[in-house]
Each structure stands twice: as C-alpha cells, then as structure tokens.
Amino acid sequence: MNVMEYSAKEMFQQYGIPTPEGYMVTSPDQVQEVLFPVVVKAQVQAGGRGKAGGIKFAANTADEAEQVAGEILGMDIKGHTVRKLLIERRLNVDKELYLGFVVDRSARMVRCLASAEGGMDIESVPKDKLFSYPFHLEDFLTTEAITKMVDMLGLCGVHNDAVVEMAERLYKLFREKDATLVEINPLVITHEGELIAADAKLVIDNDALWRHDDLPAPEDEYTPLEQRARADGIAFVQLDGDIGVIANGAGLTMATLDALRSAGGDGGVFLDLGGTDDPEQVKKAFRLMKDADPKVVLLHIFGGITKCDTVAIGIRDVLEEECLEAPVVARIKGRNEELARQILKDAGLIAAKSLREAAQLATEAEGGEC
C-alpha cells in the first residue's frame, strides 16, 4: 500500500523525524492564516507532481494560498484527481539530500540508499554518487558503512550525528511498519542548520496490513482505478512508469518488470490476471489498462491451467470493442500458444517469442521506435 505524503509525514513525526509545519485541506476555504510563505502540494499517488502543476508556492496571504489551492484541487495528475492538499511552511533550503531504505528482493536483504543528489529521481543518480549498502533485516549499518554514507553525503560536524540518528529512526519505522520502501527525497538542510524531511514516501507490504490498525484506511490510499480493480477482484497497481504490464501470476509479473528494467524500459502500471481465463474478466482487466493510458502495453501470458487462446480471444474482443491507442507487445507461452499467438497477430499485436525480445520491443515502442 502506497501511503499518502501527509499520512507518511504523520508517521515520521511519531518516530521523531522532523517534517515541515503544515496541515491538510480538502477545500480552499480551509486555508489558515499561518505559516507564510507556504508550499501547496497535491496529495495523489503519482510522481511528477511539480511538473504537472501540482506543487505551487504562495507568498504572503491566505487569499493567495486559497487561490493556489483552488487551482490545484480537482486537477488530474496522471489519472489521479486531486482531492486533498498538504499546505506547509516553505523551507529556506541550503542543501538537498536523499535517504531511504528498500527491500532488495534479488539479494533478499534490506538496502540503505543515500546521496548528496537529493530532489531528483534516485534511479537517475550516477552510481558513483550513490551510497548503497545491503544488510539483513535484523541488522543495521556497520560503523564503516556509516562513515562511508556520511562521506558520500558530504556532511560535517553536527549534521553527521543528525543524519545517522535520522537513518536509525527511519529504519525503525521501516521495520515496525512492515514497509517495503521508505524514503526522504529531499532531506533538506535549511539555512538555519535544521535537518528536515521535506518529502516522504512510504510503501507498506499489503500482506502485513492486518497487523497495523493505526495505518490509514487502504481505500483512502488507492487510486480510483485501483479501487475499481479491487471491486472486480483484479490485482492492479498504478505507478509512474510509461509501460503497462499485464501478466498472469505475481511471479511472472515481477519477472516481466525486471526484464523491462534490464532492457531500459520503465514499467509503471501492472496488472496480474492470476489463473483466470474467463473472457469477461480479461476484458475488465484490459479496460483498466486502457483507462490507465500507458504509452505501450506488454502482455505476458504463461499457460498452464490458463488456456492461452481463451485469454487471446478476450483481448481480441476488447480491442475490437474499444480503441486502444497504445501499441501492445505480446509474449504468450504454454497451452494452445500457437493458436493464441495467431489470434493476437491477426488482432494487430506485436508478437514476441521470448521475454527478452518482448521487453526490448516494449521499450522501443515506449520511445516511439516501433
């Protein structure tokens, strides 16, 4: 479960991690005569809010802040309607850092990430400017690793101890909340010398939600499309990438996303069909993907219980009923695969024989090369 920024910051505060003073509103008339100058931030499950106009500054008055709030509320940001805003005191930024912890599934470990290049996508940071240290869940950073992290961040004096203490608190939250990702980007050092989490990202393991009654209601954190998928019994996650993935099975879905990453692609929306070959369920799934509006769709089906030709018929039918602008790359393997492949070819899909080829074709299509 992706936790909204305002909820994540409330949890940060519970763990002693400083965040900017602020409050959440759902309408412009809730803006208060405090904290100026302020930053007004859309609360949606999508990246790139700033570029989309979902983060704006207001200088000196509540009237100005109300006007800005009215401009942002109701906006559509990557398919997410803005219904909540976080209004915070604007920080006097001296330096922006990055600090986070993530589950490294391939290594079966936790990985600490830190960089002096805060405020940008961590995946865009050059490797020589990124501190990356794997460790087992029950452990933490060694003394040597802490020294390397502090050196990488370019800190000195009192900030050394402050960032180490913040890392300890952040990891405590990570463990106790069963998170798969927690990050501060940017972690700001202000002109006044304060260390403050200017942004907060927190992802909780869905399988652990039953242990956390204190977490916000999941329905409040799901996008409208994710809520629709849940109502239809479909596993659907909406992220920031431009390639939509439809696969049957959680393992196959993750393998497909890994293959895309290796090919240089950016997997975003992904949908797990599970073991169904019900044409109606396949149609619902494909309509969800259509409404998510990715640049390209990668379809990866491995037959077993699922009959590939039945899945292909469902996809063909929905493509005949509704126009899907994005190109579709398909790799289908298993029971009745030759018949299924022919059905998809006749429907105008791009066929691939291997996962590597499918990932490469999808990546090329994302860049407009197909």
N, C-alpha and C positions, 0 to 999 in steps of 0.2 A: 504494500500500500504506500503510495506517494503521499506524504504529509504536506499540507499547505505551509507556505512560509510562515504565516503568522502563528500557526499551531506549533511548528518546529521551534520557533523562537521562544514560545512559552515554555517548551520543554528545556531549551537551552538555559533559560533563566532558572529553572528548578535545579539545574546542575551547576549553577554558579558561573555560567558563561555569559559575559556581558553582551547585550544587544542594544541597539539604539532605543531611546524612549519612543513610544508610539502606541497606536490604538487602531482597531479595526472598525470600518464602517460599511454599511450596505446602501447608503443613500447620501447625497451631497449635504443634506441638512443636518447630518450628524457630525460634520466637521467642527472641531473645537477651536477656541481662541487661544491655542497654546503651541509651544514648540517651534515657532517660526525662526528661520526658514525651514520648510519641510520638503520631504520627498513623498510622492503619492505613487503607490505601487499596486498594480493589478495582481489579484490573487487567483491564479489559474495554474493548471497542471501543464505548463508549456514553457519551453525556453525561448530566448529571444524576445522577451517582453519589451526591453528597451528599444530595440529596432522596430518593433511593431507599434510603438507609441504607448505602451502600457506602463511606462515609468516616466514620471514628469516631476519637475520641481516647481514649488510655489514659494514666493519670496517672503512677503511680509504680512499678509492679511488673510482672514478667514474667507472673505469674499473671493479672493484669488484662488484659494485652495478649493472652495466649493465649485468654482468654475472648472478647475482642472479635474476634480472628482467627477463632475457631470460629463466631461469629455471622455473619461476612461470607462466609467460604468456602462455596461451594455455593449462594449466593444467585442468584436470577435477576434481572438488571437489563436490562430492555428486550429480553428474549430471549437474553441472554448469561449463561451460567453462570460464576460467579466461581471460577477455579481457581488464581489467583495473587494475592498481596498484596504491596504495597510498604509497608514499615514505615520511617518516617522520624522524625528528631528534630523535635519541634514547634517552630516558629519563634515568636519574640516579634515580632509584626507591628506596625510603625509606620505603614506605608503600602503600598497595593497598586496596582500599575501594570499596563499591558498593553503588550506589544511583539511585533510579528510581521512576517513577510514572506509574501506570497502572489502567485501568478501571476494577473494580471488578464487573462483571456483576451480580453475585449472590447477592451481597449486594446493587447493584445499586448506587455505590459510587466510588470515586477515592481512591486508596490505595498508600500510600508512603511506599517504602521499602528501607531499608538501612542496611548495615552490614560492619563489620570490616574484613570480609572474602571476599575481592574483588578478581577478577581474576578467579573465578570459577562460575559454573552454580548456579544461585541464588536458584534454586529448590533443590540443594544439600546441602545448608547451614542449619545446625541444627536450629530448631525453637528458641532455647534459645540464639542464636547468631544473630537473625534477628529482626530488628525493623520493625514492620508492623502496619501502622496506617491508618484506613479508615476515609474519610471525604467527605462532599458534594462538588460538583464541584465549587460552588461559595465561598467556604471557603478555609482555608489553615490550616497548623499545629497550634495547640494551643501552648502557651508558655510552658505548661507542656510537651506536646509531643516533642517539640524541645529539651527540656532538656534531655528527655529520649533518643532521637536519638543521640545527641552528646555524651551522656554517653555510648551508645551502640557502637559507633564508636571509643571510647577510645581516643578522642581528647582533647586538652587543649590549652589554650592561644589563639593566633591569628587564629589558624585553626578552632576554634569553630565558630567565626563570619564568616569566609570564607566559610565554608561548608553550613551554614544557608543561606548565600547570594546566593550561587550556587544553593541550593534547590529552593529558590524563583525564580531565573531566569529560572531554568529548568521547574518549574511548569508553569511559564508564557508562555514559548514555548509550553508546553503540551496543555494548554487551547487555545492559539491563533491559533495553527496549527491543532486543532481538532484531536489530537493524541489519540490513544488507549494504546500506550506504549511508554515511553521514558526512557532510562537507560544509565548510565555511568558505565561500567564494564571492566577494573578497573578505578576508580577515584584515581589518583596517587598523593601521597605527595612525592616530589622529595627531594634529599639530600640538595638542595638549599632552601627547605621550600615552594616551589610552589605547588599549588593545580591545577592539570591539568586533563582534560578528555582524557585519553589515548585511549579510545574506545567510540563509540557512536552507539546506536541502537534507531531507531525511526520508529514507525508504525503509519500511518495516516489512519483515517476512510475513506474507499473508498467512502462512501456516501457523504463525505464533500469535495471531491477533486475539485468539481466545484467552490468552494469558494477560491481556492488557486492557482492563476495563477503563483505564484512565485515558486511553487514546481517543481522539475524535471519532465520531461515527464514520465508518468507511464510506457510506453513501455520500457524505459531505466532501469526501476527498476524491471520488471517482468523477471522471468527465461524463458528460451526457451520453456519449457513445459507449463508454464503459458500463454505465448504468443500464443502457439498452441491451448490451450484450449479456450482462448478468441476468436480466429478466428473461432472455432467450436461452439461458444455460450455456453460453459460449464464453470460453476463456479468451479475453481480449484486453490488450494493454496498449495504451496510446502514449508514445514517447515523442521525441523531437526529430527523429530521422526522416528521410525522404523516401525510403523503400519500405513498402508494406510486405509483410511475410505471412503467408497462410500455409500452415503445415498441420499434420495430424500426429499429435503427441508432443509432450513437453520437451522430451529429449531431442527429438528431431527439430523442433522449433529453435532450441538453443544452438544446436549444431549448425543450423542454417544461418542464424545470426552471426555465429563465429566465422563461417565461411565468407559471409558478406564483408565482415571486418577485414579478413585476410585479403580480400580482393580490392579493398579500398572503398567499399560501399558503406552507407550509413543506414543500417536497419533501424526503423522507427516503430511504426505500428506493427504489432504482431498478433496473430490470431491462431489459436490452437483448436483444430477441429475435433481432437480426441479420436475415438474409434468409430465415429458415425459415418455412414454412407447414405443417410437419409437426404434425398434431393432437396427437400424443403429446408432442412437445417443448413445445408450447403448454400442454398440461396440466401438465407438470412445472414450467414457469415460473409458472403461476398458483397451483399448490400452494405453491411457495416464497413467493409474495407473501402467500398466505393465512396461512402459518405465521409470517410477519413481523408480522402483526397490525397493519397501519396503520389509521387512522381512516377513510380513504377511499382508493380506488384510481382513478387516472387512466390510462386506456388510450388510447394514441395510435398508430394504425397508418396508415402511408402505403404504399399498394400499388404494386407495380411488378412485380418478379419474384414478390413475395409476393401471393397471392390473398387479398383481404380476407375473402371469405366462408369460406374454409378456416380462417383464423385465428378467425373468429367462431364457427364450429362447434366448434372445440376449446375455446373459452372457454365456450360454452353447455353443452357436455358436462360440463366440470369443475364448473360451477356447479350442474348437475343432480345430480352425484355427491356433492358436498360443499357444506355450507352455508357461505357466505361472509358474515359479519356486516357487513362494511364495504360501504357503497354504492359502486357502480362507475360512473364517468363515462367515456363512450367517445366519442372522435372518430376516425372511420375514413374514409380518403380514398384513392381510387385504383381499382384493378382490382376490379370487382364490388362497388363500395362500397354501392350501393343495396340489394342483396341482403344484404350483410353488416350494414348498419345495421338492416334489418328483423329479421334473426336476433337481434341484440343487444337490440333493443327488446322483442321477444317474450320474451326471457330476463329482462326486468326491469331492464335497464341504463338509465342516464340518458344520452340521446344529445345530442351537440353537433355543430354544423355547422362551427365554426371552432375553432382552437386557443385564441383569446382567450376564447371562450364556455366551452370545456371547462375552462380554468384557473379561470375565475370560478366555475363550478358546483362544481368540486372544492374550492375554497377555502371556499365557502359550506357545502358538505357537511361539511368539516372542523370548521367552527364550529357544526355542528348546525342549519344553517338550511334544509337541503333535506329 
